[in-house]
């Protein structure tokens, strides 16, 4: 039994009583008489309103569906590993039972991935990426991307435009991320200007969306005095890079040069 806070009547099913007697949805009743008019927030920290559920006890849920895994300390690494193993086992079992059914479902899902759906998904991912709770994930991914970039495993250009090239100034093969970088190194060799891509310089900066990022200059002179960036055109993000780089250069008695090539 629970007392109605409007009429003080003792009720076995308070939600039904509120709707039948007071013509009020139970969610509205909870807001007015128990939550001081404030919709509770999802406890994962995303800042969104928690949903009201009729199927789970006529109440405001603690988490938005799928957000409970975001809560710090809620899931341990062991529990995540266990959940992944169970999901894979379940998927394998279903595939063995009826592989054609799963292929049909996958095909139907792909049919619904229209360009509009993909755009909405990309927008949601971008918004989540900018949230404060994603800062550590951004830092780790940036660090990994920087390492892969230096190893020549990733780059902004298509693979056929990238290559390993012997740098006569260092005597080592260095990874050119574009034909422009190859052209620049060749020109430096002709002019006798010693440069290298293997310098380990990483300059933090904030992009126009407020995200913390890392800039790696394309080349560094062997005397450590000049940073070189090879560009075809300039964006708002590049201008933020230049501001951060100028500050770095002032602190390290260096200069920054942007070498531009036509598209």
Backbone as CSV, one residue per row, in Angstrom:
resi,resn,N_x,N_y,N_z,CA_x,CA_y,CA_z,C_x,C_y,C_z
1,UNK,0.839,-1.198,0.000,0.000,0.000,0.000,0.877,1.252,0.000
2,UNK,0.438,2.250,-0.762,1.190,3.499,-0.839,0.208,4.651,-0.837
3,UNK,0.524,5.702,-0.097,-0.384,6.841,0.049,-0.223,7.804,-1.113
4,UNK,-1.343,8.225,-1.700,-1.337,9.243,-2.736,-1.051,10.593,-2.084
5,UNK,-0.114,11.323,-2.615,0.267,12.597,-2.026,-0.644,13.737,-2.448
6,UNK,-1.674,13.414,-3.240,-2.669,14.427,-3.612,-3.882,14.348,-2.698
7,UNK,-4.404,13.102,-2.524,-5.612,12.928,-1.719,-5.392,12.096,-0.463
8,UNK,-4.154,11.618,-0.250,-3.771,10.829,0.927,-4.427,9.450,0.996
9,UNK,-5.060,9.004,-0.063,-5.683,7.694,-0.064,-4.619,6.615,-0.180
10,UNK,-4.788,5.513,0.570,-3.888,4.378,0.492,-4.259,3.528,-0.736
11,UNK,-3.253,3.261,-1.589,-3.538,2.582,-2.851,-2.616,1.391,-3.061
12,UNK,-3.206,0.315,-3.623,-2.387,-0.826,-4.014,-1.635,-0.524,-5.310
13,UNK,-2.289,0.168,-6.208,-1.667,0.517,-7.489,-1.760,2.023,-7.656
14,UNK,-0.750,2.698,-7.160,-0.776,4.166,-7.115,-0.835,4.777,-8.507
15,UNK,-0.114,4.219,-9.459,-0.104,4.787,-10.805,-1.497,4.763,-11.432
16,UNK,-2.204,3.650,-11.247,-3.571,3.560,-11.786,-4.499,4.535,-11.088
17,UNK,-4.352,4.660,-9.760,-5.184,5.594,-8.997,-4.970,7.032,-9.476
18,UNK,-3.707,7.417,-9.680,-3.399,8.787,-10.091,-4.022,9.092,-11.443
19,UNK,-3.913,8.156,-12.371,-4.453,8.401,-13.707,-5.971,8.390,-13.714
20,UNK,-6.563,7.460,-12.961,-8.024,7.320,-12.964,-8.710,8.424,-12.163
21,UNK,-8.164,8.738,-11.004,-8.821,9.691,-10.111,-8.421,11.134,-10.384
22,UNK,-7.122,11.353,-10.639,-6.640,12.734,-10.761,-6.324,13.131,-12.203
23,UNK,-6.611,12.221,-13.148,-6.405,12.494,-14.568,-4.977,12.995,-14.836
24,UNK,-4.037,12.292,-14.275,-2.633,12.712,-14.369,-1.765,11.507,-14.701
25,UNK,-0.840,11.701,-15.630,0.125,10.642,-15.921,1.034,10.449,-14.712
26,UNK,1.440,9.199,-14.490,2.240,8.911,-13.293,3.600,9.615,-13.341
27,UNK,4.155,9.769,-14.544,5.434,10.475,-14.665,5.278,11.923,-14.203
28,UNK,4.135,12.540,-14.555,3.871,13.924,-14.125,3.682,13.986,-12.607
29,UNK,3.023,12.968,-12.053,2.824,12.906,-10.601,4.168,12.831,-9.877
30,UNK,5.051,11.959,-10.367,6.361,11.828,-9.736,7.135,13.139,-9.796
31,UNK,7.050,13.816,-10.935,7.779,15.075,-11.072,7.258,16.131,-10.098
32,UNK,5.956,16.229,-9.982,5.372,17.269,-9.140,5.498,16.990,-7.656
33,UNK,5.354,15.740,-7.253,5.226,15.438,-5.837,6.414,14.707,-5.213
34,UNK,7.361,14.265,-6.051,8.512,13.571,-5.478,9.858,14.094,-5.977
35,UNK,9.850,14.733,-7.143,11.126,15.150,-7.731,11.258,16.659,-7.862
36,UNK,10.358,17.404,-7.234,10.414,18.872,-7.236,10.447,19.457,-8.648
37,UNK,9.807,18.777,-9.567,9.709,19.289,-10.928,10.948,19.121,-11.782
38,UNK,11.950,18.384,-11.275,13.213,18.226,-12.009,13.341,16.792,-12.518
39,UNK,13.452,16.643,-13.817,13.648,15.308,-14.397,15.055,14.836,-14.042
40,UNK,15.203,13.640,-13.467,16.553,13.155,-13.123,17.404,12.947,-14.362
41,UNK,18.709,13.097,-14.181,19.651,12.922,-15.276,20.203,11.505,-15.285
42,UNK,20.593,11.073,-16.476,21.259,9.772,-16.614,22.542,9.775,-15.788
43,UNK,22.743,8.747,-14.995,23.879,8.719,-14.067,25.214,8.398,-14.723
44,UNK,25.234,8.221,-16.044,26.519,7.993,-16.702,27.301,9.286,-16.834
45,UNK,26.597,10.426,-16.631,27.268,11.719,-16.726,27.104,12.404,-18.066
46,UNK,26.255,11.856,-18.944,26.086,12.453,-20.272,25.289,13.739,-20.236
47,UNK,24.548,13.979,-19.130,23.766,15.212,-19.004,22.377,15.143,-19.587
48,UNK,21.997,14.021,-20.177,20.670,13.889,-20.771,19.654,13.432,-19.725
49,UNK,18.368,13.766,-19.974,17.301,13.365,-19.060,17.138,11.848,-19.066
50,UNK,16.950,11.276,-17.890,16.682,9.845,-17.784,15.265,9.566,-18.297
51,UNK,15.044,8.447,-18.977,13.714,8.151,-19.520,12.777,7.591,-18.451
52,UNK,11.487,7.791,-18.672,10.470,7.196,-17.801,10.041,5.873,-18.415
53,UNK,9.996,4.821,-17.616,9.668,3.494,-18.120,8.382,2.966,-17.499
54,UNK,7.467,2.531,-18.356,6.249,1.870,-17.886,6.483,0.381,-17.682
55,UNK,7.441,-0.172,-18.409,7.648,-1.623,-18.360,8.598,-2.044,-17.243
56,UNK,9.302,-1.095,-16.656,10.254,-1.434,-15.605,9.901,-0.741,-14.285
57,UNK,8.667,-0.952,-13.854,8.267,-0.482,-12.540,7.664,0.904,-12.495
58,UNK,7.225,1.470,-13.654,6.626,2.808,-13.669,7.521,3.788,-12.916
59,UNK,8.699,4.044,-13.458,9.668,4.890,-12.755,10.621,5.530,-13.758
60,UNK,11.342,6.532,-13.293,12.420,7.099,-14.090,13.637,6.194,-13.932
61,UNK,14.192,5.798,-15.050,15.326,4.892,-15.008,16.586,5.609,-14.532
62,UNK,17.544,4.835,-14.064,18.814,5.392,-13.612,19.682,5.767,-14.808
63,UNK,19.640,4.942,-15.865,20.463,5.177,-17.049,19.601,5.173,-18.301
64,UNK,20.006,5.929,-19.300,19.478,5.772,-20.645,19.939,4.413,-21.154
65,UNK,19.118,3.764,-21.957,19.467,2.438,-22.451,20.833,2.472,-23.137
66,UNK,21.736,1.605,-22.700,23.064,1.522,-23.286,24.105,2.393,-22.624
67,UNK,23.675,3.272,-21.696,24.620,4.191,-21.068,25.229,3.657,-19.777
68,UNK,24.704,2.567,-19.257,25.208,2.091,-17.971,26.673,1.669,-18.058
69,UNK,27.083,1.209,-19.258,28.474,0.782,-19.419,29.448,1.948,-19.357
70,UNK,28.918,3.192,-19.542,29.797,4.359,-19.508,30.156,4.767,-18.086
71,UNK,29.354,4.366,-17.122,29.570,4.807,-15.743,30.896,4.271,-15.220
72,UNK,31.692,5.161,-14.677,33.018,4.775,-14.194,32.906,3.755,-13.070
73,UNK,33.615,2.659,-13.211,33.653,1.632,-12.178,32.506,0.649,-12.225
74,UNK,31.501,0.902,-13.089,30.350,-0.009,-13.121,30.731,-1.347,-13.751
75,UNK,31.530,-1.274,-14.812,31.966,-2.498,-15.471,33.484,-2.608,-15.354
76,UNK,33.958,-3.726,-14.836,35.388,-3.966,-14.754,35.873,-4.538,-16.076
77,UNK,37.181,-4.580,-16.259,37.726,-5.161,-17.486,37.345,-6.634,-17.587
78,UNK,37.300,-7.304,-16.436,36.933,-8.718,-16.446,35.486,-8.914,-16.899
79,UNK,34.600,-8.035,-16.408,33.186,-8.168,-16.785,32.981,-7.834,-18.260
80,UNK,33.748,-6.837,-18.779,33.644,-6.505,-20.196,34.100,-7.681,-21.055
81,UNK,35.199,-8.310,-20.632,35.697,-9.469,-21.368,34.689,-10.605,-21.350
82,UNK,34.070,-10.815,-20.184,33.076,-11.873,-20.050,31.861,-11.601,-20.928
83,UNK,31.399,-10.340,-20.931,30.242,-9.980,-21.764,30.558,-10.180,-23.237
84,UNK,31.778,-9.790,-23.656,32.160,-9.965,-25.048,32.184,-11.424,-25.450
85,UNK,32.717,-12.273,-24.546,32.778,-13.704,-24.835,31.376,-14.296,-24.964
86,UNK,30.463,-13.890,-24.077,29.085,-14.398,-24.138,28.391,-13.942,-25.418
87,UNK,28.612,-12.671,-25.803,27.985,-12.171,-27.027,28.495,-12.917,-28.251
88,UNK,29.798,-13.183,-28.292,30.351,-13.921,-29.432,29.804,-15.343,-29.473
89,UNK,29.735,-15.979,-28.297,29.208,-17.340,-28.233,27.771,-17.389,-28.732
90,UNK,26.980,-16.391,-28.298,25.577,-16.336,-28.725,25.480,-16.128,-30.239
91,UNK,26.340,-15.244,-30.778,26.308,-14.971,-32.215,26.705,-16.209,-33.013
92,UNK,27.742,-16.917,-32.550,28.174,-18.130,-33.254,27.064,-19.181,-33.236
93,UNK,26.398,-19.306,-32.090,25.346,-20.317,-31.958,24.195,-20.015,-32.921
94,UNK,23.820,-18.747,-33.013,22.729,-18.375,-33.914,23.132,-18.583,-35.361
95,UNK,24.397,-18.270,-35.691,24.847,-18.431,-37.065,24.850,-19.903,-37.464
96,UNK,25.295,-20.780,-36.555,25.319,-22.206,-36.851,23.904,-22.758,-37.006
97,UNK,22.961,-22.193,-36.226,21.579,-22.681,-36.290,20.902,-22.283,-37.606
98,UNK,21.154,-21.043,-38.069,20.492,-20.571,-39.286,21.313,-19.442,-39.912
99,UNK,22.367,-19.788,-40.650,23.218,-18.746,-41.245,22.480,-17.870,-42.246
100,UNK,21.530,-18.448,-42.985,20.794,-17.666,-43.976,19.957,-16.574,-43.316
101,UNK,19.384,-16.887,-42.146,18.550,-15.907,-41.441,19.386,-14.703,-41.018
102,UNK,20.605,-14.949,-40.535,21.468,-13.851,-40.116,21.929,-13.024,-41.309
103,UNK,22.200,-13.688,-42.418,22.593,-12.945,-43.623,21.454,-12.054,-44.096
104,UNK,20.224,-12.583,-44.013,19.056,-11.796,-44.418,18.886,-10.581,-43.518
105,UNK,19.059,-10.774,-42.201,18.939,-9.660,-41.262,20.011,-8.606,-41.525
106,UNK,21.236,-9.061,-41.788,22.319,-8.116,-42.063,22.037,-7.320,-43.330
107,UNK,21.493,-7.998,-44.342,21.164,-7.316,-45.596,20.088,-6.256,-45.372
108,UNK,19.062,-6.592,-44.575,18.000,-5.629,-44.293,18.525,-4.428,-43.514
109,UNK,19.453,-4.687,-42.589,20.034,-3.589,-41.826,20.812,-2.642,-42.739
110,UNK,21.551,-3.206,-43.696,22.313,-2.367,-44.621,21.394,-1.527,-45.492
111,UNK,20.219,-2.067,-45.826,19.272,-1.322,-46.654,18.792,-0.055,-45.954
112,UNK,18.735,-0.098,-44.631,18.252,1.064,-43.871,19.363,2.067,-43.586
113,UNK,20.612,1.725,-43.914,21.713,2.656,-43.680,21.803,3.633,-44.850
114,UNK,20.807,4.516,-44.935,20.791,5.524,-45.988,21.823,6.604,-45.684
115,UNK,22.023,7.505,-46.630,22.989,8.581,-46.414,22.566,9.455,-45.236
116,UNK,21.242,9.652,-45.067,20.758,10.460,-43.938,21.063,9.777,-42.608
117,UNK,20.864,8.467,-42.567,21.158,7.720,-41.340,22.645,7.802,-41.020
118,UNK,23.474,7.659,-42.028,24.922,7.731,-41.812,25.334,9.120,-41.332
119,UNK,24.702,10.158,-41.876,25.026,11.520,-41.448,24.631,11.737,-39.995
120,UNK,23.442,11.232,-39.620,23.010,11.384,-38.227,23.942,10.621,-37.291
121,UNK,24.347,9.426,-37.726,25.258,8.635,-36.907,26.595,9.341,-36.741
122,UNK,27.107,9.906,-37.837,28.382,10.618,-37.768,28.278,11.837,-36.855
123,UNK,27.134,12.535,-36.915,26.943,13.711,-36.064,26.910,13.304,-34.594
124,UNK,26.197,12.207,-34.286,26.125,11.728,-32.901,27.502,11.312,-32.394
125,UNK,28.244,10.601,-33.233,29.589,10.185,-32.831,30.484,11.380,-32.573
126,UNK,30.360,12.405,-33.421,31.181,13.607,-33.239,30.821,14.323,-31.943
127,UNK,29.514,14.385,-31.639,29.090,15.040,-30.403,29.598,14.275,-29.180
128,UNK,29.511,12.954,-29.229,30.012,12.141,-28.113,31.520,12.297,-27.958
129,UNK,32.212,12.422,-29.089,33.675,12.535,-29.057,34.127,13.830,-28.379
130,UNK,33.274,14.873,-28.471,33.646,16.165,-27.900,33.321,16.291,-26.415
131,UNK,32.603,15.316,-25.864,32.194,15.423,-24.470,33.394,15.311,-23.535
132,UNK,33.331,15.985,-22.379,34.464,15.960,-21.437,34.870,14.549,-21.029
133,UNK,33.884,13.642,-20.897,34.213,12.290,-20.440,34.992,11.495,-21.488
134,UNK,35.082,12.036,-22.723,35.839,11.343,-23.769,37.275,11.850,-23.870
135,UNK,37.683,12.738,-22.969,39.011,13.359,-23.068,40.131,12.322,-23.030
136,UNK,40.050,11.362,-22.105,41.103,10.366,-21.986,41.136,9.470,-23.220
137,UNK,39.973,9.126,-23.752,39.919,8.311,-24.964,40.537,9.062,-26.140
138,UNK,40.256,10.381,-26.224,40.851,11.178,-27.296,42.370,11.218,-27.160
139,UNK,42.839,11.370,-25.921,44.285,11.455,-25.700,44.979,10.158,-26.121
140,UNK,44.403,9.013,-25.733,44.999,7.729,-26.064,44.990,7.487,-27.570
141,UNK,43.887,7.844,-28.222,43.801,7.612,-29.661,44.759,8.532,-30.415
142,UNK,44.885,9.774,-29.933,45.828,10.699,-30.561,47.251,10.179,-30.444
143,UNK,47.586,9.676,-29.255,48.930,9.150,-29.036,49.203,7.965,-29.964
144,UNK,48.224,7.077,-30.090,48.393,5.911,-30.961,48.510,6.352,-32.423
145,UNK,47.690,7.332,-32.827,47.743,7.811,-34.212,49.100,8.439,-34.519
146,UNK,49.645,9.168,-33.546,50.963,9.779,-33.735,52.028,8.702,-33.929
147,UNK,51.955,7.645,-33.122,52.922,6.553,-33.239,52.816,5.870,-34.604
148,UNK,51.582,5.603,-35.049,51.380,4.945,-36.341,51.817,5.838,-37.494
149,UNK,51.597,7.158,-37.329,52.012,8.097,-38.360,53.525,8.085,-38.517
150,UNK,54.238,8.079,-37.390,55.699,8.063,-37.444,56.225,6.738,-38.003
151,UNK,55.478,5.666,-37.790,55.882,4.359,-38.307,55.523,4.176,-39.776
152,UNK,54.763,5.144,-40.319,54.365,5.048,-41.714,53.214,4.111,-41.975
153,UNK,52.464,3.739,-40.910,51.361,2.798,-41.082,50.057,3.494,-41.440
154,UNK,49.979,4.789,-41.215,48.809,5.569,-41.613,49.294,6.884,-42.200
155,UNK,48.415,7.572,-42.911,48.767,8.860,-43.485,47.587,9.452,-44.208
156,UNK,47.600,10.755,-44.461,46.444,11.420,-45.065,46.268,11.158,-46.547
157,UNK,47.285,10.647,-47.216,47.206,10.464,-48.657,46.958,9.008,-49.011
158,UNK,46.540,8.775,-50.253,46.347,7.407,-50.737,47.692,6.687,-50.754
159,UNK,47.675,5.351,-50.560,48.935,4.609,-50.454,49.877,4.809,-51.642
160,UNK,49.308,4.936,-52.879,50.195,5.041,-54.035,50.951,6.367,-54.052
161,UNK,50.536,7.329,-53.235,51.229,8.609,-53.185,52.223,8.667,-52.038
162,UNK,52.228,7.637,-51.203,53.143,7.596,-50.069,54.258,6.592,-50.354
163,UNK,55.409,6.785,-49.709,56.522,5.876,-49.958,57.591,6.029,-48.887
164,UNK,58.364,4.970,-48.752,59.587,5.047,-47.961,60.678,5.586,-48.871
165,UNK,61.441,6.552,-48.362,62.459,7.186,-49.196,63.723,7.398,-48.364
166,UNK,64.845,7.083,-48.949,66.106,7.278,-48.254,66.390,8.768,-48.113
167,UNK,66.600,9.206,-46.884,66.983,10.592,-46.618,68.512,10.642,-46.518
168,UNK,69.173,11.241,-47.503,70.644,11.246,-47.486,71.225,12.038,-46.317
169,UNK,70.419,12.922,-45.716,70.930,13.707,-44.593,71.044,12.871,-43.318
170,UNK,70.179,11.853,-43.195,70.206,11.017,-41.988,70.708,9.608,-42.279
171,UNK,70.735,9.245,-43.579,71.153,7.898,-43.936,70.114,6.844,-43.609
172,UNK,68.871,7.258,-43.363,67.801,6.314,-43.011,66.622,6.469,-43.970
173,UNK,65.870,5.386,-44.140,64.612,5.481,-44.877,63.599,6.196,-44.005
174,UNK,62.906,7.182,-44.590,61.874,7.921,-43.863,60.587,7.879,-44.676
175,UNK,59.462,7.865,-43.986,58.179,7.658,-44.648,57.603,8.987,-45.116
176,UNK,57.425,9.134,-46.434,56.799,10.320,-47.018,55.290,10.069,-47.108
177,UNK,54.504,10.917,-46.467,53.062,10.688,-46.422,52.341,11.164,-47.676
178,UNK,53.031,11.860,-48.554,52.419,12.322,-49.792,53.516,12.625,-50.800
179,UNK,53.113,12.769,-52.070,54.084,13.115,-53.103,54.645,14.511,-52.870
180,UNK,53.877,15.372,-52.187,54.394,16.706,-51.861,55.599,16.610,-50.930
181,UNK,55.522,15.692,-49.941,56.642,15.538,-49.022,57.865,14.995,-49.763
182,UNK,57.633,14.058,-50.695,58.742,13.554,-51.501,59.367,14.694,-52.301
183,UNK,58.540,15.515,-52.887,59.023,16.660,-53.678,59.830,17.622,-52.807
184,UNK,59.327,17.886,-51.594,60.028,18.811,-50.703,61.402,18.267,-50.320
185,UNK,61.470,16.971,-49.979,62.761,16.392,-49.617,63.735,16.459,-50.785
186,UNK,63.249,16.170,-51.995,64.119,16.246,-53.171,64.658,17.664,-53.351
187,UNK,63.791,18.661,-53.149,64.229,20.047,-53.291,65.253,20.414,-52.222
188,UNK,65.065,19.897,-50.998,66.025,20.170,-49.930,67.381,19.548,-50.248
189,UNK,67.350,18.353,-50.838,68.599,17.694,-51.220,69.317,18.526,-52.284
190,UNK,68.559,19.019,-53.262,69.159,19.830,-54.324,69.776,21.111,-53.771
191,UNK,69.110,21.728,-52.795,69.590,22.999,-52.238,70.574,22.799,-51.095
192,UNK,70.723,21.564,-50.641,71.626,21.299,-49.531,71.098,21.790,-48.204
193,UNK,69.762,21.648,-47.995,69.127,22.054,-46.736,68.795,20.785,-45.948
194,UNK,69.576,20.424,-44.929,69.357,19.163,-44.202,68.054,19.171,-43.389
195,UNK,67.185,18.197,-43.629,65.921,18.073,-42.910,65.670,16.605,-42.593
196,UNK,64.714,16.372,-41.699,64.314,14.996,-41.374,62.869,14.977,-40.915
197,UNK,62.241,13.823,-41.107,60.895,13.624,-40.573,60.929,12.957,-39.209
198,UNK,62.065,12.412,-38.838,62.188,11.691,-37.568,62.672,12.663,-36.486
199,UNK,61.714,13.364,-35.876,62.113,14.394,-34.907,61.428,14.270,-33.548
200,UNK,60.314,13.576,-33.456,59.647,13.362,-32.167,58.942,14.563,-31.589
201,UNK,58.752,15.645,-32.382,58.086,16.853,-31.877,56.569,16.672,-31.953
202,UNK,55.907,16.925,-30.863,54.449,16.867,-30.808,53.947,18.124,-30.114
203,UNK,53.107,18.882,-30.795,52.651,20.172,-30.284,51.142,20.097,-30.022
204,UNK,50.705,20.209,-28.766,49.267,20.175,-28.484,48.594,21.475,-28.918
205,UNK,47.365,21.349,-29.409,46.584,22.538,-29.779,45.101,22.216,-29.635
206,UNK,44.285,23.241,-29.657,42.832,23.089,-29.548,42.198,23.436,-30.883
207,UNK,41.423,22.504,-31.455,40.832,22.754,-32.766,39.611,23.668,-32.635
208,UNK,39.024,24.114,-33.756,37.883,25.044,-33.699,36.675,24.504,-32.942
209,UNK,36.580,23.185,-32.759,35.471,22.588,-32.006,35.775,22.459,-30.520
210,UNK,36.952,22.924,-30.106,37.308,22.871,-28.693,37.959,21.575,-28.267
211,UNK,38.334,20.713,-29.220,38.951,19.436,-28.881,40.469,19.578,-28.789
212,UNK,41.053,18.874,-27.824,42.501,18.871,-27.679,43.104,17.897,-28.696
213,UNK,44.033,18.394,-29.513,44.656,17.569,-30.534,46.175,17.735,-30.492
214,UNK,46.853,16.998,-31.349,48.315,17.035,-31.400,48.775,17.263,-32.829
215,UNK,49.682,18.208,-33.009,50.230,18.517,-34.329,51.668,18.007,-34.409
216,UNK,51.978,17.270,-35.491,53.336,16.804,-35.748,53.839,17.495,-37.016
217,UNK,54.841,18.346,-36.921,55.383,18.995,-38.123,55.869,17.967,-39.134
218,UNK,55.754,18.288,-40.415,56.168,17.345,-41.455,57.674,17.126,-41.449
219,UNK,58.435,18.207,-41.297,59.897,18.103,-41.313,60.492,19.031,-40.259
220,UNK,61.713,18.708,-39.867,62.505,19.560,-38.976,63.909,19.673,-39.547
221,UNK,64.453,20.886,-39.554,65.842,21.035,-39.985,66.749,20.327,-38.983
222,UNK,67.868,19.812,-39.472,68.736,19.038,-38.590,69.359,19.878,-37.480
223,UNK,69.388,21.207,-37.657,69.893,22.043,-36.570,68.814,22.328,-35.522
224,UNK,67.583,21.816,-35.763,66.506,21.984,-34.791,65.913,23.366,-34.752
225,UNK,66.203,24.209,-35.741,65.774,25.614,-35.688,64.540,25.907,-36.545
226,UNK,64.193,25.015,-37.485,63.091,25.314,-38.406,62.142,24.119,-38.528
227,UNK,60.850,24.382,-38.320,59.805,23.382,-38.550,59.188,23.656,-39.912
228,UNK,58.926,22.601,-40.674,58.334,22.753,-41.996,57.002,22.009,-42.053
229,UNK,56.005,22.647,-42.640,54.708,22.019,-42.898,54.433,22.106,-44.387
230,UNK,54.081,20.975,-45.012,53.813,20.924,-46.447,52.301,20.956,-46.654
231,UNK,51.790,21.991,-47.352,50.340,22.162,-47.477,49.938,22.464,-48.910
232,UNK,48.684,22.093,-49.227,48.081,22.482,-50.492,47.100,23.620,-50.280
233,UNK,46.349,23.552,-49.194,45.416,24.626,-48.851,45.316,24.680,-47.335
234,UNK,44.738,25.749,-46.836,44.704,25.974,-45.389,43.271,25.969,-44.877
235,UNK,43.051,25.339,-43.708,41.737,25.275,-43.082,41.747,26.015,-41.743
236,UNK,40.574,26.128,-41.139,40.490,26.748,-39.809,41.306,25.957,-38.791
237,UNK,41.289,24.627,-38.916,42.075,23.785,-38.009,43.562,24.071,-38.163
238,UNK,44.003,24.248,-39.422,45.420,24.559,-39.649,45.817,25.861,-38.959
239,UNK,44.932,26.847,-39.003,45.270,28.133,-38.384,45.446,27.992,-36.867
240,UNK,44.665,27.093,-36.256,44.856,26.837,-34.828,46.186,26.129,-34.583
241,UNK,46.559,25.248,-35.511,47.866,24.595,-35.405,48.981,25.630,-35.436
242,UNK,48.856,26.591,-36.369,49.929,27.579,-36.523,50.085,28.423,-35.252
243,UNK,48.953,28.774,-34.639,49.037,29.574,-33.406,49.799,28.821,-32.325
244,UNK,49.456,27.544,-32.146,50.136,26.743,-31.133,51.611,26.553,-31.496
245,UNK,51.869,26.403,-32.798,53.256,26.190,-33.232,54.097,27.443,-33.012
246,UNK,53.515,28.625,-33.241,54.250,29.862,-33.008,54.658,29.972,-31.540
247,UNK,53.740,29.587,-30.642,54.065,29.609,-29.216,55.209,28.640,-28.921
248,UNK,55.141,27.449,-29.507,56.202,26.457,-29.303,57.534,26.990,-29.817
249,UNK,57.527,27.633,-30.990,58.754,28.154,-31.582,59.372,29.253,-30.716
250,UNK,58.531,30.107,-30.146,59.050,31.159,-29.274,59.742,30.557,-28.049
251,UNK,59.186,29.452,-27.552,59.763,28.810,-26.367,61.041,28.045,-26.692
252,UNK,61.220,27.637,-27.969,62.366,26.803,-28.334,63.305,27.491,-29.327
253,UNK,63.146,28.806,-29.480,64.019,29.579,-30.370,64.056,28.965,-31.766
254,UNK,62.883,28.751,-32.326,62.767,28.137,-33.647,61.795,28.951,-34.499
255,UNK,61.711,28.602,-35.774,60.765,29.254,-36.680,59.938,28.182,-37.369
256,UNK,58.795,28.606,-37.898,57.867,27.668,-38.559,57.613,28.161,-39.971
257,UNK,57.835,27.304,-40.957,57.608,27.658,-42.341,56.575,26.726,-42.962
258,UNK,55.599,27.332,-43.663,54.594,26.545,-44.380,54.949,26.567,-45.855
259,UNK,55.220,25.408,-46.419,55.577,25.275,-47.835,54.328,24.863,-48.587
260,UNK,53.894,25.691,-49.544,52.628,25.432,-50.234,52.893,24.936,-51.657
261,UNK,52.143,23.893,-52.005,52.182,23.369,-53.371,50.772,23.413,-53.931
262,UNK,50.657,23.575,-55.237,49.340,23.591,-55.889,48.733,22.197,-55.813
263,UNK,47.382,22.182,-55.792,46.683,20.897,-55.750,46.941,20.097,-57.007
